[in-house]
């Protein structure tokens, strides 16, 4: 198992190096959370997340999420919650094509979003494999905001309004886990699609959890994210390293 773990680590490092040389971006996502079990079926959780981009040199966003989950039986889970998002939008330069002239320069700025979600996850166990399918609907609202931008024609700063935006999205995730006997680092792989009338994002993830006694859980994963969203700030794919901690009580 140690040999296999070393091989996976080397593959991860090679993937990160490749991301920096092919134009894809690399970022690190950090999470810190807590989960409270109210009964055998009902639990609540609170989680904070901090994401980086630009080869982990720039803040992407930070979030706070509150959620609840209800398990009527071992094969079904119903979930719902709210997430507050504060995202750093990248700088933007606009120009005319004929002739090529600079028009506006908008520096990077933070813009908040509010998100609510509701979903269900069904799972089945086949020997040591656990296969699950989660369908989650989410609604995200971004209020309007006035930001500063530079007008090259008038050579002056001006205020520009970024309009409000609301969005419905369906996230479909298929995940498979394997339980190694006498081994705490059980792997899991998943594929997730983000759909809003078209597939806007694809996430391919491999990761594991490490439980320390019964209260502490360390999480780690590698994720390749394909971005296809029109008008989004991202016009590249992302390689992501995820590191997290959760306290369960």
N, C-alpha and C positions, 0 to 999 in steps of 0.2 A: 504493500500500500504506500510506503514511503517513496518508492520508485515512481509509482503512478502520480503521487502528489507533486514530486519534483518535475515530472514531465509536463503536467498541467500548468505549473508555474512558469516554466520556460516558454510554453506556447503562449501564455498570457503576455509575457514580456515582449515576445516577438511581435504579437499583434499590436501592442501599444507603439512599438517602434515603427511598424508599418503604417499605423494611422498617422503618425507625424510626418511621414515621407510621401504619402499619397494624396494629401489634401483633406482627408477626413480629420475630424476633431477628436480630442481626447479630454474627458472630464472625470472628476471624482464626485460621487454623491455620498454625503454623510447623513446618517439618520440616528436619532436618539429618541426612544419612546418608552412608554409604560403601558401595561395591559392589566386590567383588573377583572377577575372572574367573579361575577355576581351570583351565579348559580351554575349548574351543570350545563345549561343551555345558553345562558346569556353572559356576554362579556362586553366591556367598554375599553377603549384605548385612546391614547393621546400620543402624537408623534410630531417631532420637528425634523425638518430636512434642510440641508444646505447643499447646493449644487454649484459646480464650477464648470467652465468651458475654456476655450482658447488654450488647449493643452494644460488645463488645470491652473491657469494663471489669472483668470478673470471670474468674478462672481456671475453666476447664471441666474439663480433665484434662491429664495428661502421660503419655506412654507410651514404652517402649523395645521395639523389635521386632528379632528375629534371624530370618532366613529364608534359604532355599536354593531355587534354581531350576535345572531341568534341561531342556534343549531337544534332544530327539532329532532334530528336523528344524526347518526354518525356519518351519513352520506350526503347531507344537505346543510348548507349554511346560507343565511340571509344577512345582508349587510347594508349599512347606510351611514352617511356622515357628511361632514362639512370640512372644506379645506380653504384656508386663507393663503394666497399666493402673492408674493412681491417679487416681480421679475425685472431684471435689468435688460432693457431693450438696447440692442446694438446701435452704434452711430450709423447714420444713413446720409449718403450724398446723392442728390438728384441732378440730372443734367439733360440738356437737349441733344438730340442726335444729329440734327442738320441745321446749322453747324454744331459741332460739339462744344457746348459752353456749360460751365458749372451754373446751377440754379440755386440750390439750397444745401446747407450742411446742418444736420441735426445731431448734436452730441448724444451720447448714450444717456438714458434716464431710467428711473424705476417706475413701474406701472403695476398697480395692484389688480388682482382678480379674485372673485368669489366663486367657489365651486361647491355644488351639492351632488351627491351620487347615491345610487341605489343599485344593488346587484344581488345575484344568487350564484352559488357555486355547488355543483354536484360532483361527487367523487366516487370511485370504485377501487377496491383493492384486489389485485390479482397476484397471489403469492406475496413476494416482497415488493412488488410495484404498486404504487398508488397513482392513479390517473384522474385528473380533475379538469372540469370545464367551468370557467367563470364568465358570466355575462354581466357587464356593468354599464348602466346608463349614467352619464354625467352631464350636468348643465353648468356652463361657465359663463359668468358675466364680468365684463371689463367696463368700468365706468369711463366716461370721457375725461380727458386731462389736457391742460394747456401746457405746452412745452416750448422752450426757446429754440430757435433755429436762425442760422445766418443766411441772409439774402445777398447773394453775390452781385446781383444787378444793382441794388440800391446801396450795397456795402454797409449794411446795418443789421443789427439783431432785431428779430420780431417774434411775437408770440403766435404759435400755431396750435390749433385744437386737434387732438387725436380723438376721434369719435368713439362713442360707446359701442360695444360689440357683445352680442350674446350668441352662444353656440351650444347645440346639442350634439352629443357624441356617444357612440356605442363602442365599448371595449370588449373584445372577445379573447380570452386567454386559455390556451390548452397547456397543462403542466403535467410532468411525469416525475415522480420521486422514487428512489430506490433505497431500501433499508438494508444496509450491510450488517450482517451479524457481528456483534462485539466491536462496532466501529461507530464513533460519534459523528463523524463528518459524512453524513449521508447526502449524496448529490441530488440535485433537482435541475431539470431543464424545462424551459417554457418558450412558447411563441405567442405573441399578443398582437392583435390587429386593432388599430384605431380607425373607426369608420364614421364619416359624416357625409353621407351620400357617395363617398368614394373612400378608398383606403388612403389615409393621410399619413399613417405612421406604422412601422412594424418594429417590434422589439423581440430579439432573440437573446435568451438569457441562460446562463449556467451558474449555479451557486450552491451554497450550503449554509447550514446553521450549526453552531456549536453551543450546546447547552452546558452551563456550569451549575451543577446541582439542579435545583428546580426553579430558581428565581432569575437567573441571568442567562441571556441568549446573545451570542455574538453572530452577526450576519455578514456574509461576504459574497459578492457575485461579480461576474463579468457580463456586460451587455453590449450587443451591437444594435444600434438604433438607426433605422432607415427613415429619413424624413421626406415626405412627398407633399406636405401641406402648401397650398398655393397662398402666397402673400405672407408666409411666416418669416420670422427673422432668420431661420436656419435654411441654408441652401446647400448643406453638406450632411454627410452621415456621421454618426458619433460612435466612438468606442468609450465605454463607461466602466469604471471600477467602482463598485459599491461597497461601503463599509458601514456597519450599523451595530447598535446595541439596544436591547430591550430588557426592561425589568418587568417580571411577571409576579403578581401577588394576588 
